[in-house]
């Protein structure tokens, strides 16, 4: 049985977007005969476990992550606010000090990550190593192992982008690209395969990438899956279900710069004046204080749950009346949640500011989506949402939807990863 090691960041039990994608690929690889190991962030350096047949190894994360999570979970009290602000301040300071190596922020953590991966590789002698970005530590670690052991097949899976990512608050896009390109050159030179996102395909057509063209394989977000199997009939979510109330649900990260929920919240407040509806946020990010502000004035109509376990987030998605997404401002990156959303067949409302929003291409193939341009008049948008709320949902089977989104299934990407092992 071939063994593969996947290097990522937040995975089990509270994965972020990349961890969610990786888990679906890991399950698909396991089904196709691979023994799958995942190295991720965790509190216990020497603790390992098995979940759904996937072997999970943990490396102790940076103190920043622990402090940030405490702050996000306790944002309503003084200690939580201090913890969150302290975490952000520490991170900014490290970015300034280590700016020549941006986006690397902790050489010590990189050493821990690499040391743990080296130990696991020594024990298991992996045929394949797949490094996921984010984090940068995963890419560097995979590269270092490849340098030491040329028999390993080394793939990089660029879910996020070093050179074409989301808008940053204090660093210009050109400077981010310049720094990222230095890392890309180092890592891509050692990679046997480079998996790039379809949304970044045009970016990678630049002449500087010509030398890597034979290594590159275009893939898409692998989250189109029949998630209803995780929701037994009649089981409640962590929110109380009111039959007469229309539930809106948002899951995932929200940020003040890039994916700001201000327009969504203010628009929803207007909706509540004449409609029995609630907006549920299962989120993390630096917009939590903004959500809390609206929650305080919405009289129970806007509810914040914070960063929840994966199982709770899936249940909320499956049982919601209307799902909500927000496009990334100034970026080609796609919020991975939209494929989970569409796989349910539920109604979806997508808010966007840019006409070239990367989500629009996919939502136009989906029969139950409403696209709301935040630049249009508020009255017009509220009218469209009102009509959509009470319109009849188009009944479409999962198999019909899957035909439209085959490249977004975990099986599609996992087969390309397996090919990396077969063809040398």
Number of C-alpha atoms within 10 A of each C-alpha: 6 13 18 27 27 25 29 24 25 20 23 21 13 15 20 17 18 21 22 20 20 24 21 20 24 27 19 20 23 19 12 13 11 17 19 22 24 28 24 24 22 21 13 12 15 11 12 14 11 11 9 9 14 18 16 19 24 24 23 17 20 17 12 17 15 15 18 24 19 18 23 22 18 17 19 14 10 10 12 19 19 16 21 23 15 16 21 16 13 12 17 15 13 15 17 12 12 15 14 10 16 20 17 17 21 15 12 10 17 19 13 17 24 21 14 20 25 17 11 17 19 10 9 12 17 19 15 21 26 24 27 25 20 21 21 20 26 25 27 18 23 28 24 15 17 19 13 10 11 10 12 20 23 26 29 26 24 20 26 20 19 23 21 20 18 20 17 12 10 7 9 11 16 11 12 19 16 14 17 20 16 14 19 16 13 13 19 21 12 18 22 19 24 24 21 20 22 20 19 24 14 10 13 20 11 9 9 11 15 12 11 16 14 11 16 20 17 16 22 22 23 25 27 27 22 16 17 17 9 11 18 9 8 7 9 13 18 12 14 7 13 11 7 8 12 18 22 24 25 24 24 19 22 23 15 14 16 17 22 19 21 14 14 17 19 13 17 22 21 13 17 15 9 9 14 13 20 21 25 23 25 21 21 22 17 19 19 23 14 16 20 17 13 20 20 12 11 18 9 13 19 24 20 19 14 23 22 18 13 16 13 15 21 18 20 25 26 23 22 23 17 22 26 24 23 25 24 26 19 19 18 24 22 24 18 20 21 23 21 20 26 27 22 23 22 21 24 27 21 20 23 23 16 16 9 14 19 21 24 19 10 15 19 12 13 20 17 21 24 19 18 19 15 16 11 10 9 15 10 11 16 16 12 14 18 14 10 18 21 9 11 10 14 13 10 14 11 17 11 9 18 17 9 12 21 16 19 19 21 24 23 16 23 21 14 16 21 16 11 18 19 9 7 7
